[in-house]
Amino acid sequence: MNGDTCKCDISIEFNDSLLVSNEWNFYKYNGTIEKFELVNEGLNNIDISLVSGINRFIVAAHSDTIPPHVDIIIENKDYVGNVILSEQCELAFTIEDESGIKVNDIIITLNDDTIPSNEYTIAENTDLRNIPLKMTKHLADGIYKVKISAIDIYNNKTEESLEIKVAKTFAIISAGNFPNPATGDNTVIACRLSEQASEVILYLFDARSRKLLRESILPGSDLIVTYNLSTAGFSNGTYFYYFEALKGDNSESVKSAILKMSILK
């Protein structure tokens, strides 16, 4: 007993053979969403907590088997090519369910470590059918897996995950060529940088690892480097290429993965 608030725990048993089945469940009224939410699946071993005031319960069955819909959104302005280019990671989550969501059962993990609820925010007076969450984390360079799980008032559960890469350091974020296979007279080979480079070099090899091209390219201000490769003189087949980017006085360099290109004319 604390002031005029009283809490007690009780157990309920049902012996009627018509009720003790998987079709019937125990529900408690949630005034926030004006619906009864599932307290116990089935009618066996029911343990509930009561607080002072009116507690409304029913025995019923429901037909909702659809779990909540969850989205994970990266809000960083410096989110480029699936890479976050700063240590501050801005994440937003949306959880939607027509019946309503159990807020206290929302779980967010980062590389399987559970994030405490005080490290993310939910807007005040949020409709429990549509819950927005926001979270900011400071992360070192690396690859991370963010996962969120949510349960609706009928215990339908869903999970959603997203892999994010953080690279504050000088790096080649992505590279590729289009079209691939190259069926016409040329193909554009391109890469994206995390920050400005002094020089970018494209290397091209045939299937026997013989070097066919070493081309120095001056990067543009948008951190995207492109090279229009004429396929004239190239035989049909498979070729390999990679980029090397140099920074400042060329004392720092990074390389992309080795990528495959096909020519089919």
C-alpha atoms as a printed R data frame, in Angstrom:
    type eleno elety resid chain resno       x       y       z
1   ATOM     1    CA   MET     A     1   0.000   0.000   0.000
2   ATOM     2    CA   ASN     A     2   1.417   3.383  -1.050
3   ATOM     3    CA   GLY     A     3  -0.921   6.366  -0.437
4   ATOM     4    CA   ASP     A     4  -4.202   5.518  -2.198
5   ATOM     5    CA   THR     A     5  -2.541   3.098  -4.632
6   ATOM     6    CA   CYS     A     6  -2.882  -0.591  -3.997
7   ATOM     7    CA   LYS     A     7  -1.391  -3.430  -6.044
8   ATOM     8    CA   CYS     A     8  -2.027  -7.112  -5.620
9   ATOM     9    CA   ASP     A     9  -1.302 -10.298  -7.537
10  ATOM    10    CA   ILE     A    10  -3.920 -12.986  -8.070
11  ATOM    11    CA   SER     A    11  -4.174 -16.316  -9.831
12  ATOM    12    CA   ILE     A    12  -7.250 -17.524 -11.721
13  ATOM    13    CA   GLU     A    13  -8.207 -21.051 -12.750
14  ATOM    14    CA   PHE     A    14 -10.971 -22.121 -15.155
15  ATOM    15    CA   ASN     A    15 -12.364 -25.640 -14.885
16  ATOM    16    CA   ASP     A    16 -15.170 -25.419 -17.452
17  ATOM    17    CA   SER     A    17 -14.289 -27.800 -20.278
18  ATOM    18    CA   LEU     A    18 -15.792 -25.383 -22.803
19  ATOM    19    CA   LEU     A    19 -13.362 -22.643 -21.789
20  ATOM    20    CA   VAL     A    20 -10.160 -24.585 -21.274
21  ATOM    21    CA   SER     A    21  -9.087 -24.683 -24.936
22  ATOM    22    CA   ASN     A    22  -6.704 -22.860 -27.238
23  ATOM    23    CA   GLU     A    23  -9.553 -20.771 -28.675
24  ATOM    24    CA   TRP     A    24 -10.158 -18.759 -25.492
25  ATOM    25    CA   ASN     A    25  -7.827 -16.203 -23.934
26  ATOM    26    CA   PHE     A    26  -7.779 -13.727 -21.059
27  ATOM    27    CA   TYR     A    27  -7.814  -9.986 -21.863
28  ATOM    28    CA   LYS     A    28  -7.447  -6.772 -19.880
29  ATOM    29    CA   TYR     A    29  -8.846  -3.405 -20.974
30  ATOM    30    CA   ASN     A    30  -6.298  -0.800 -22.122
31  ATOM    31    CA   GLY     A    31  -7.865   2.645 -21.864
32  ATOM    32    CA   THR     A    32  -5.121   4.293 -23.919
33  ATOM    33    CA   ILE     A    33  -6.083   2.457 -27.096
34  ATOM    34    CA   GLU     A    34  -9.634   1.671 -25.916
35  ATOM    35    CA   LYS     A    35  -9.223  -2.037 -26.557
36  ATOM    36    CA   PHE     A    36  -8.783  -5.226 -24.583
37  ATOM    37    CA   GLU     A    37  -5.213  -6.508 -24.866
38  ATOM    38    CA   LEU     A    38  -4.113 -10.086 -24.465
39  ATOM    39    CA   VAL     A    39  -2.889 -10.894 -20.953
40  ATOM    40    CA   ASN     A    40  -2.662 -14.662 -21.174
41  ATOM    41    CA   GLU     A    41  -2.893 -17.092 -24.088
42  ATOM    42    CA   GLY     A    42  -5.286 -19.816 -23.046
43  ATOM    43    CA   LEU     A    43  -6.957 -19.981 -19.658
44  ATOM    44    CA   ASN     A    44  -4.439 -22.016 -17.708
45  ATOM    45    CA   ASN     A    45  -2.098 -20.609 -15.023
46  ATOM    46    CA   ILE     A    46  -3.257 -16.991 -15.260
47  ATOM    47    CA   ASP     A    47  -1.312 -14.556 -13.077
48  ATOM    48    CA   ILE     A    48  -2.311 -10.888 -13.167
49  ATOM    49    CA   SER     A    49  -1.569  -7.708 -11.226
50  ATOM    50    CA   LEU     A    50  -4.308  -5.352 -10.072
51  ATOM    51    CA   VAL     A    51  -3.922  -1.691  -9.151
52  ATOM    52    CA   SER     A    52  -6.425   0.553  -7.437
53  ATOM    53    CA   GLY     A    53  -9.277   1.686  -9.644
54  ATOM    54    CA   ILE     A    54 -11.360  -0.231 -12.145
55  ATOM    55    CA   ASN     A    55  -9.734  -3.281 -13.738
56  ATOM    56    CA   ARG     A    56 -11.784  -4.770 -16.561
57  ATOM    57    CA   PHE     A    57 -11.148  -8.268 -17.898
58  ATOM    58    CA   ILE     A    58 -12.873 -10.524 -20.386
59  ATOM    59    CA   VAL     A    59 -12.608 -14.079 -21.639
60  ATOM    60    CA   ALA     A    60 -12.759 -14.075 -25.438
61  ATOM    61    CA   ALA     A    61 -11.164 -15.201 -28.671
62  ATOM    62    CA   HIS     A    62  -9.522 -13.033 -31.348
63  ATOM    63    CA   SER     A    63  -8.806 -13.495 -35.044
64  ATOM    64    CA   ASP     A    64  -5.885 -11.059 -35.438
65  ATOM    65    CA   THR     A    65  -2.818 -13.002 -36.560
66  ATOM    66    CA   ILE     A    66  -1.049 -10.163 -38.384
67  ATOM    67    CA   PRO     A    67   2.159  -8.933 -36.670
68  ATOM    68    CA   PRO     A    68   3.167  -5.260 -36.543
69  ATOM    69    CA   HIS     A    69   4.912  -3.661 -39.524
70  ATOM    70    CA   VAL     A    70   8.359  -2.278 -38.684
71  ATOM    71    CA   ASP     A    71  10.693   0.037 -40.636
72  ATOM    72    CA   ILE     A    72  14.252   1.104 -39.800
73  ATOM    73    CA   ILE     A    73  15.426   4.382 -41.319
74  ATOM    74    CA   ILE     A    74  18.887   5.972 -41.301
75  ATOM    75    CA   GLU     A    75  18.399   9.744 -41.093
76  ATOM    76    CA   ASN     A    76  22.033  10.859 -41.463
77  ATOM    77    CA   LYS     A    77  22.560  13.455 -44.188
78  ATOM    78    CA   ASP     A    78  26.025  11.956 -44.644
79  ATOM    79    CA   TYR     A    79  24.599   8.495 -45.387
80  ATOM    80    CA   VAL     A    80  26.046   7.704 -48.806
81  ATOM    81    CA   GLY     A    81  26.246   4.409 -50.644
82  ATOM    82    CA   ASN     A    82  25.000   2.439 -47.595
83  ATOM    83    CA   VAL     A    83  27.782   3.962 -45.461
84  ATOM    84    CA   ILE     A    84  27.498   6.516 -42.631
85  ATOM    85    CA   LEU     A    85  30.397   8.937 -42.950
86  ATOM    86    CA   SER     A    86  30.381  10.168 -39.337
87  ATOM    87    CA   GLU     A    87  30.518   8.622 -35.883
88  ATOM    88    CA   GLN     A    88  27.047   9.933 -35.006
89  ATOM    89    CA   CYS     A    89  24.405   7.528 -36.269
90  ATOM    90    CA   GLU     A    90  20.838   8.859 -36.437
91  ATOM    91    CA   LEU     A    91  18.262   6.053 -36.498
92  ATOM    92    CA   ALA     A    92  14.481   6.209 -36.720
93  ATOM    93    CA   PHE     A    93  12.006   3.348 -36.310
94  ATOM    94    CA   THR     A    94   8.310   3.149 -37.115
95  ATOM    95    CA   ILE     A    95   6.029   0.415 -35.754
96  ATOM    96    CA   GLU     A    96   2.484   0.118 -37.089
97  ATOM    97    CA   ASP     A    97  -0.341  -2.217 -36.101
98  ATOM    98    CA   GLU     A    98  -4.100  -1.736 -36.459
99  ATOM    99    CA   SER     A    99  -4.809  -3.333 -33.096
100 ATOM   100    CA   GLY     A   100  -2.120  -1.590 -31.024
101 ATOM   101    CA   ILE     A   101   1.430  -2.228 -29.865
102 ATOM   102    CA   LYS     A   102   2.797  -3.187 -26.452
103 ATOM   103    CA   VAL     A   103   5.274  -0.369 -25.895
104 ATOM   104    CA   ASN     A   104   7.016  -2.036 -22.955
105 ATOM   105    CA   ASP     A   105   7.806  -5.083 -25.091
106 ATOM   106    CA   ILE     A   106   9.705  -3.183 -27.791
107 ATOM   107    CA   ILE     A   107  13.313  -4.427 -27.928
108 ATOM   108    CA   ILE     A   108  16.121  -2.777 -29.907
109 ATOM   109    CA   THR     A   109  19.537  -4.421 -30.167
110 ATOM   110    CA   LEU     A   110  22.844  -3.333 -31.635
111 ATOM   111    CA   ASN     A   111  25.116  -6.275 -32.489
112 ATOM   112    CA   ASP     A   112  22.914  -8.386 -30.166
113 ATOM   113    CA   ASP     A   113  23.370  -5.981 -27.219
114 ATOM   114    CA   THR     A   114  20.017  -4.712 -25.947
115 ATOM   115    CA   ILE     A   115  19.620  -0.927 -26.010
116 ATOM   116    CA   PRO     A   116  18.101   0.437 -22.763
117 ATOM   117    CA   SER     A   117  14.769   2.201 -23.276
118 ATOM   118    CA   ASN     A   118  16.224   5.473 -21.930
119 ATOM   119    CA   GLU     A   119  18.582   5.603 -24.924
120 ATOM   120    CA   TYR     A   120  15.792   6.042 -27.471
121 ATOM   121    CA   THR     A   121  12.780   8.343 -27.494
122 ATOM   122    CA   ILE     A   122   9.087   7.920 -28.243
123 ATOM   123    CA   ALA     A   123   7.030  11.023 -28.952
124 ATOM   124    CA   GLU     A   124   4.569  11.989 -26.221
125 ATOM   125    CA   ASN     A   125   0.871  11.222 -26.746
126 ATOM   126    CA   THR     A   126   1.784   8.705 -29.426
127 ATOM   127    CA   ASP     A   127  -1.017   6.626 -30.915
128 ATOM   128    CA   LEU     A   128  -0.153   3.061 -29.932
129 ATOM   129    CA   ARG     A   129  -1.206   1.933 -33.403
130 ATOM   130    CA   ASN     A   130   1.635   3.947 -34.952
131 ATOM   131    CA   ILE     A   131   4.759   4.395 -32.830
132 ATOM   132    CA   PRO     A   132   7.776   6.442 -33.998
133 ATOM   133    CA   LEU     A   133  11.103   6.017 -32.199
134 ATOM   134    CA   LYS     A   134  14.397   7.871 -32.582
135 ATOM   135    CA   MET     A   135  17.873   6.918 -31.411
136 ATOM   136    CA   THR     A   136  21.329   8.461 -31.704
137 ATOM   137    CA   LYS     A   137  24.465   6.357 -31.240
138 ATOM   138    CA   HIS     A   138  28.134   7.251 -31.529
139 ATOM   139    CA   LEU     A   139  29.869   4.407 -33.317
140 ATOM   140    CA   ALA     A   140  33.432   3.604 -34.263
141 ATOM   141    CA   ASP     A   141  34.267   2.518 -37.806
142 ATOM   142    CA   GLY     A   142  32.850  -0.909 -38.518
143 ATOM   143    CA   ILE     A   143  29.806  -2.913 -39.516
144 ATOM   144    CA   TYR     A   144  26.801  -3.072 -37.185
145 ATOM   145    CA   LYS     A   145  23.507  -4.942 -37.121
146 ATOM   146    CA   VAL     A   146  20.504  -3.093 -35.728
147 ATOM   147    CA   LYS     A   147  17.434  -5.158 -34.877
148 ATOM   148    CA   ILE     A   148  14.041  -4.229 -33.469
149 ATOM   149    CA   SER     A   149  11.275  -6.546 -32.289
150 ATOM   150    CA   ALA     A   150   7.700  -5.551 -31.450
151 ATOM   151    CA   ILE     A   151   4.533  -7.281 -30.215
152 ATOM   152    CA   ASP     A   152   0.933  -6.205 -30.722
153 ATOM   153    CA   ILE     A   153  -1.788  -6.475 -28.087
154 ATOM   154    CA   TYR     A   154  -2.606 -10.000 -29.291
155 ATOM   155    CA   ASN     A   155   1.014 -11.154 -28.956
156 ATOM   156    CA   ASN     A   156   1.720 -11.229 -32.690
157 ATOM   157    CA   LYS     A   157   5.463 -10.606 -32.922
158 ATOM   158    CA   THR     A   158   7.680  -9.241 -35.675
159 ATOM   159    CA   GLU     A   159  11.391  -8.504 -36.078
160 ATOM   160    CA   GLU     A   160  13.274  -6.308 -38.522
161 ATOM   161    CA   SER     A   161  17.026  -5.823 -38.890
162 ATOM   162    CA   LEU     A   162  19.390  -3.611 -40.846
163 ATOM   163    CA   GLU     A   163  23.141  -3.788 -41.380
164 ATOM   164    CA   ILE     A   164  24.935  -0.449 -41.326
165 ATOM   165    CA   LYS     A   165  28.525   0.466 -42.061
166 ATOM   166    CA   VAL     A   166  30.335   3.366 -40.408
167 ATOM   167    CA   ALA     A   167  33.456   4.704 -42.133
168 ATOM   168    CA   LYS     A   168  34.734   8.051 -40.909
169 ATOM   169    CA   THR     A   169  38.167   7.344 -42.352
170 ATOM   170    CA   PHE     A   170  39.360   7.704 -45.927
171 ATOM   171    CA   ALA     A   171  37.776   4.863 -47.899
172 ATOM   172    CA   ILE     A   172  36.347   3.744 -51.220
173 ATOM   173    CA   ILE     A   173  32.736   3.158 -50.280
174 ATOM   174    CA   SER     A   174  31.543   1.419 -53.426
175 ATOM   175    CA   ALA     A   175  32.588   0.639 -56.982
176 ATOM   176    CA   GLY     A   176  31.025  -0.878 -60.081
177 ATOM   177    CA   ASN     A   177  30.408  -0.526 -63.785
178 ATOM   178    CA   PHE     A   178  27.321  -0.058 -65.919
179 ATOM   179    CA   PRO     A   179  26.200  -1.713 -68.043
180 ATOM   180    CA   ASN     A   180  27.566  -5.058 -66.935
181 ATOM   181    CA   PRO     A   181  27.796  -7.094 -69.099
182 ATOM   182    CA   ALA     A   182  28.941  -4.422 -71.516
183 ATOM   183    CA   THR     A   183  27.066  -5.111 -74.749
184 ATOM   184    CA   GLY     A   184  27.730  -1.860 -76.561
185 ATOM   185    CA   ASP     A   185  30.695   0.351 -77.394
186 ATOM   186    CA   ASN     A   186  31.461   1.433 -73.819
187 ATOM   187    CA   THR     A   187  30.823   0.908 -70.128
188 ATOM   188    CA   VAL     A   188  31.148   3.419 -67.291
189 ATOM   189    CA   ILE     A   189  33.333   2.319 -64.371
190 ATOM   190    CA   ALA     A   190  32.816   4.355 -61.210
191 ATOM   191    CA   CYS     A   191  33.593   4.524 -57.512
192 ATOM   192    CA   ARG     A   192  32.440   6.627 -54.574
193 ATOM   193    CA   LEU     A   193  34.845   8.051 -51.967
194 ATOM   194    CA   SER     A   194  34.236   8.859 -48.320
195 ATOM   195    CA   GLU     A   195  36.261  12.075 -48.680
196 ATOM   196    CA   GLN     A   196  38.241  13.994 -51.248
197 ATOM   197    CA   ALA     A   197  41.232  12.247 -52.870
198 ATOM   198    CA   SER     A   198  44.197  13.791 -54.669
199 ATOM   199    CA   GLU     A   199  44.266  11.050 -57.294
200 ATOM   200    CA   VAL     A   200  42.328   7.911 -58.194
201 ATOM   201    CA   ILE     A   201  43.843   5.151 -60.306
202 ATOM   202    CA   LEU     A   202  41.868   2.521 -62.206
203 ATOM   203    CA   TYR     A   203  43.534  -0.833 -62.916
204 ATOM   204    CA   LEU     A   204  42.090  -3.283 -65.445
205 ATOM   205    CA   PHE     A   205  43.194  -6.894 -66.034
206 ATOM   206    CA   ASP     A   206  42.156  -9.752 -68.271
207 ATOM   207    CA   ALA     A   207  41.229 -13.233 -67.060
208 ATOM   208    CA   ARG     A   208  44.927 -14.210 -67.102
209 ATOM   209    CA   SER     A   209  45.802 -11.350 -64.725
210 ATOM   210    CA   ARG     A   210  47.570  -9.379 -67.457
211 ATOM   211    CA   LYS     A   211  47.382  -5.643 -66.828
212 ATOM   212    CA   LEU     A   212  45.516  -3.925 -69.681
213 ATOM   213    CA   LEU     A   213  45.003  -0.456 -68.235
214 ATOM   214    CA   ARG     A   214  46.333   1.893 -65.584
215 ATOM   215    CA   GLU     A   215  44.418   5.148 -65.774
216 ATOM   216    CA   SER     A   216  44.899   8.126 -63.441
217 ATOM   217    CA   ILE     A   217  41.660  10.032 -62.844
218 ATOM   218    CA   LEU     A   218  41.204  13.434 -61.214
219 ATOM   219    CA   PRO     A   219  38.332  13.175 -58.697
220 ATOM   220    CA   GLY     A   220  35.381  15.538 -58.882
221 ATOM   221    CA   SER     A   221  34.053  17.572 -55.981
222 ATOM   222    CA   ASP     A   222  31.059  15.247 -55.501
223 ATOM   223    CA   LEU     A   223  33.316  12.341 -54.387
224 ATOM   224    CA   ILE     A   224  32.194  10.237 -57.357
225 ATOM   225    CA   VAL     A   225  34.886   9.142 -59.812
226 ATOM   226    CA   THR     A   226  33.897   7.864 -63.264
227 ATOM   227    CA   TYR     A   227  35.771   6.509 -66.263
228 ATOM   228    CA   ASN     A   228  34.162   5.867 -69.647
229 ATOM   229    CA   LEU     A   229  35.837   2.716 -70.950
230 ATOM   230    CA   SER     A   230  35.636   2.089 -74.700
231 ATOM   231    CA   THR     A   231  35.230  -1.621 -75.348
232 ATOM   232    CA   ALA     A   232  36.571  -1.324 -78.899
233 ATOM   233    CA   GLY     A   233  39.492  -3.712 -79.210
234 ATOM   234    CA   PHE     A   234  38.306  -5.842 -76.287
235 ATOM   235    CA   SER     A   235  37.321  -9.442 -76.952
236 ATOM   236    CA   ASN     A   236  34.244 -10.963 -75.408
237 ATOM   237    CA   GLY     A   237  35.051 -12.394 -72.004
238 ATOM   238    CA   THR     A   238  35.609 -11.663 -68.341
239 ATOM   239    CA   TYR     A   239  37.801  -8.847 -67.007
240 ATOM   240    CA   PHE     A   240  38.729  -7.623 -63.551
241 ATOM   241    CA   TYR     A   241  39.355  -4.131 -62.183
242 ATOM   242    CA   TYR     A   242  39.881  -2.189 -58.984
243 ATOM   243    CA   PHE     A   243  40.418   1.412 -57.882
244 ATOM   244    CA   GLU     A   244  43.213   2.868 -55.788
245 ATOM   245    CA   ALA     A   245  42.627   6.271 -54.174
246 ATOM   246    CA   LEU     A   246  45.414   8.533 -52.901
247 ATOM   247    CA   LYS     A   247  45.026  11.320 -50.372
248 ATOM   248    CA   GLY     A   248  46.936  14.524 -49.684
249 ATOM   249    CA   ASP     A   249  50.589  14.103 -50.623
250 ATOM   250    CA   ASN     A   250  49.809  10.506 -51.652
251 ATOM   251    CA   SER     A   251  51.069   9.198 -48.307
252 ATOM   252    CA   GLU     A   252  47.706   7.525 -47.628
253 ATOM   253    CA   SER     A   253  46.069   5.154 -50.066
254 ATOM   254    CA   VAL     A   254  43.108   2.774 -50.088
255 ATOM   255    CA   LYS     A   255  41.964   0.175 -52.592
256 ATOM   256    CA   SER     A   256  38.559  -1.122 -53.571
257 ATOM   257    CA   ALA     A   257  37.665  -4.772 -53.838
258 ATOM   258    CA   ILE     A   258  38.540  -6.489 -57.111
259 ATOM   259    CA   LEU     A   259  35.421  -6.471 -59.254
260 ATOM   260    CA   LYS     A   260  34.391  -8.515 -62.275
261 ATOM   261    CA   MET     A   261  33.234  -7.108 -65.590
262 ATOM   262    CA   SER     A   262  31.932  -8.984 -68.622
263 ATOM   263    CA   ILE     A   263  32.064  -7.863 -72.247
264 ATOM   264    CA   LEU     A   264  29.532  -9.440 -74.578
265 ATOM   265    CA   LYS     A   265  29.211  -7.692 -77.915
